[in-house]
Amino acid sequence: MENRNKVLLYSNLAIQMGIIIGVGTYFGNYLDKTYQNITPWWTLILSLSAVFIAFYQIITTLKNR
């Protein structure tokens, strides 16, 4: 039973990571299109921020387990 809980935890973390990065990239792309930027600065900044937030969430979750 404990093995099943670990699988659910890790799959949940992977899904959350994908959602966080996807939302950050989506809003960055939206802002770049809204402001008609030549260089996609918002996409770059928000997607990298989302990656760091996702890794922080994974580290804190695994640290508490």
C-alpha positions in Angstrom: 0.0 0.0 0.0 2.9 2.4 0.8 4.3 1.7 -2.6 1.1 2.9 -4.2 1.1 6.1 -2.2 4.7 6.9 -3.4 3.6 6.3 -7.1 0.7 8.7 -6.6 2.9 11.3 -4.9 5.5 11.3 -7.7 2.9 11.3 -10.5 1.1 14.2 -8.8 4.4 16.1 -8.6 5.0 15.6 -12.3 1.5 16.8 -13.2 1.8 19.8 -11.0 5.2 20.7 -12.5 3.9 20.5 -16.0 0.9 22.7 -15.1 3.0 25.3 -13.4 5.4 25.6 -16.3 2.6 25.5 -18.8 0.7 28.4 -17.1 3.9 30.5 -16.8 4.7 30.0 -20.4 1.2 30.7 -21.6 1.0 34.0 -19.7 4.4 35.0 -20.9 3.4 34.3 -24.5 0.1 36.2 -23.9 1.9 39.3 -22.6 4.4 39.2 -25.5 1.6 39.1 -28.0 -0.4 41.8 -26.2 2.6 44.2 -26.1 3.8 43.1 -29.5 7.4 42.5 -28.4 10.0 41.6 -31.0 12.0 39.6 -28.4 9.9 37.3 -26.2 11.1 38.7 -22.9 7.9 37.9 -21.0 7.8 34.4 -22.2 11.5 33.9 -21.2 11.1 35.5 -17.8 7.9 33.8 -16.8 8.8 30.4 -18.1 12.1 30.4 -16.2 10.4 31.6 -13.1 7.8 28.9 -13.4 10.6 26.3 -13.7 12.2 27.6 -10.5 8.9 27.6 -8.7 8.2 24.0 -9.8 11.5 22.8 -8.6 11.1 24.6 -5.3 7.8 22.9 -4.8 9.2 19.5 -5.6 12.2 20.0 -3.2 10.0 21.2 -0.4 7.5 18.3 -0.9 10.2 15.7 -1.0 12.0 17.2 2.0 8.8 16.9 4.1 8.3 13.2 3.2 
